[in-house]
Amino acid sequence: MRDGLKRIGAIYAVEEEIRDKNLTGEIKRLHRLTHSKPHVEAFLDWVDQRLGQHGLAPATPFTKALKYIRDRRVELQVFLGDPDVPIDTNHLERALRVIPMGRKNWNFCWTELGAKQVGIVQSLITTCRLHEIDVYTYLVDVLQRVGQHPAARVAELTPRLWKQHFAAKPLRSALHTLAA
């Protein structure tokens, strides 16, 4: 197991080097292919070897983890070919941490539908923060736009696409003009 952790550490060391050098785009992708890919392949080979050694032994947490890795081998390598894909989802997990922290407050949504709506709003807020969008500006704009926006293009109102299409000139509320 210690050997596996060393192999994973080597992959993360390459990512740290990428951050230190401020690599982006195609240069980042090529750096990953040159430096990370051999470590990833060696790690996946190591996983296969460990699974081969355990054969038909009863499942343990370790063998379950190895099978999890083997079953997701393609997905675990996506970051090698796309420089915009991070090596892990830690940034998403940190952003979503606020949801469990507020769980006791949401016990009083009174209905399952109310709880579902709170979940949707929390997801929108978290996505706005991940894309560095002012949540208030986004919500004001989308709530004004939603009635007149074509249903076939509703995806444009998701935070990521909204930033591309509407963030430069968002719709404002009457309160915004009073404050200005």
C-alpha positions in Angstrom: 0.0 0.0 0.0 2.9 2.4 0.8 4.2 1.8 -2.7 0.9 2.9 -4.2 0.9 6.1 -2.1 4.4 6.9 -3.4 3.2 6.4 -7.0 0.2 8.7 -6.4 2.6 11.2 -4.7 4.7 11.3 -7.9 1.7 12.2 -10.0 0.8 15.0 -7.6 4.4 16.2 -7.6 4.1 16.8 -11.4 0.9 18.8 -10.8 2.8 20.9 -8.2 5.5 21.5 -10.7 2.9 22.6 -13.3 1.5 25.1 -10.7 4.9 26.4 -9.8 5.8 27.0 -13.5 2.3 28.5 -14.1 1.8 26.2 -17.1 -1.5 26.5 -19.0 -3.2 25.3 -22.2 -1.2 23.1 -24.6 2.0 23.5 -22.7 0.3 22.1 -19.6 -1.2 19.2 -21.6 2.2 18.3 -23.1 3.9 18.5 -19.7 1.3 16.1 -18.3 1.7 13.7 -21.2 5.5 13.8 -20.9 5.8 13.7 -17.1 2.5 12.5 -15.5 1.4 9.8 -18.0 4.4 7.4 -17.2 3.6 7.7 -13.5 -0.2 7.1 -14.1 0.5 4.1 -16.3 3.0 2.7 -13.7 0.4 3.2 -11.0 -2.4 1.5 -13.0 0.0 -1.5 -13.7 0.7 -1.7 -10.0 -3.1 -1.8 -9.3 -3.5 -4.6 -11.8 -0.6 -6.5 -10.2 -2.0 -6.2 -6.7 -5.4 -7.4 -7.9 -3.7 -10.4 -9.6 -2.0 -11.3 -6.4 -5.2 -11.2 -4.4 -7.0 -13.5 -6.9 -10.1 -14.9 -5.4 -9.4 -13.9 -1.8 -12.3 -12.4 0.1 -13.0 -8.7 -0.5 -11.1 -6.3 1.8 -11.3 -2.5 1.8 -8.0 -2.5 -0.1 -9.2 -4.8 -2.8 -12.4 -2.8 -3.1 -10.3 0.3 -3.6 -8.2 -1.4 -6.2 -11.3 -2.6 -8.1 -12.7 0.9 -7.9 -9.5 2.3 -9.6 -9.5 -0.4 -12.2 -13.1 0.1 -13.1 -12.5 3.9 -13.6 -9.2 3.7 -15.3 -10.4 5.8 -18.3 -12.0 8.5 -16.2 -8.9 8.7 -14.0 -6.8 9.6 -17.0 -9.0 12.4 -18.5 -6.8 15.1 -16.9 -3.9 13.9 -19.1 -5.5 15.0 -22.3 -7.4 18.1 -21.2 -5.4 20.8 -19.5 -8.6 22.3 -18.0 -9.4 19.2 -16.1 -7.9 19.1 -12.6 -6.3 16.0 -11.3 -8.9 15.6 -8.6 -12.2 17.1 -7.3 -10.9 18.5 -4.1 -11.8 22.1 -5.1 -15.4 20.9 -5.7 -15.6 19.1 -2.4 -14.4 22.2 -0.6 -17.0 24.4 -2.4 -19.8 22.0 -1.5 -18.8 21.7 2.2 -21.1 24.6 3.0 -24.1 22.4 2.2 -23.6 19.8 5.0 -22.6 22.7 7.4 -26.1 24.2 6.9 -28.0 20.9 7.1 -29.6 21.6 10.5 -31.0 24.9 9.2 -32.5 23.1 6.3 -34.4 20.6 8.5 -37.1 23.2 8.6 -37.8 23.3 4.8 -41.1 21.7 5.9 -41.5 19.7 2.7 -39.5 17.4 0.5 -40.1 19.9 -2.3 -38.8 22.8 -0.2 -35.6 20.8 0.6 -35.2 20.0 -3.1 -35.4 23.7 -4.0 -32.9 24.6 -1.3 -30.5 22.0 -2.9 -31.0 23.6 -6.3 -30.3 27.1 -5.0 -27.2 25.9 -3.1 -25.9 24.1 -6.2 -26.4 27.4 -8.2 -24.6 29.4 -5.6 -21.7 27.0 -5.4 -21.4 26.9 -9.2 -21.4 30.7 -9.3 -18.5 30.8 -6.8 -16.5 28.2 -8.7 -16.8 30.4 -11.9 -16.1 33.6 -9.9 -19.6 35.0 -10.6 -21.2 37.4 -8.2 -24.2 35.4 -7.0 -26.5 38.4 -6.5 -25.8 39.7 -10.0 -26.4 36.3 -11.5 -29.7 35.6 -9.7 -31.1 39.0 -10.4 -30.2 38.7 -14.1 -31.5 35.1 -14.5 -34.8 35.7 -12.6 -35.5 38.7 -14.9 -34.4 36.8 -18.1 -36.1 33.4 -17.4 -39.6 34.5 -18.5 -38.5 35.8 -21.9 -35.6 33.4 -22.6 -36.3 30.7 -25.2 -36.9 27.3 -23.5 -34.7 25.6 -26.1 -31.7 27.6 -24.9 -32.3 27.3 -21.2 -28.8 25.9 -20.7 -27.4 29.4 -21.5 -28.8 30.4 -18.1 -26.6 28.0 -16.2 -23.7 29.9 -14.4 -20.9 28.7 -16.8 -22.7 29.6 -20.0 -24.4 32.7 -18.5 -20.9 34.1 -17.8 -20.0 33.7 -21.5 -23.3 35.1 -22.8 -24.6 37.7 -20.4 -22.1 38.5 -17.6 -20.7 41.5 -19.5 -24.2 43.3 -19.5 -26.4 41.7 -16.9 -29.9 42.9 -16.3 -30.3 44.9 -13.1 -33.1 45.3 -10.6 -34.8 48.6 -9.9 -33.0 48.5 -6.5 -29.7 48.6 -8.3 -30.6 51.9 -10.1 -31.8 53.5 -6.9 -28.5 52.6 -5.1 -26.4 54.0 -8.0 
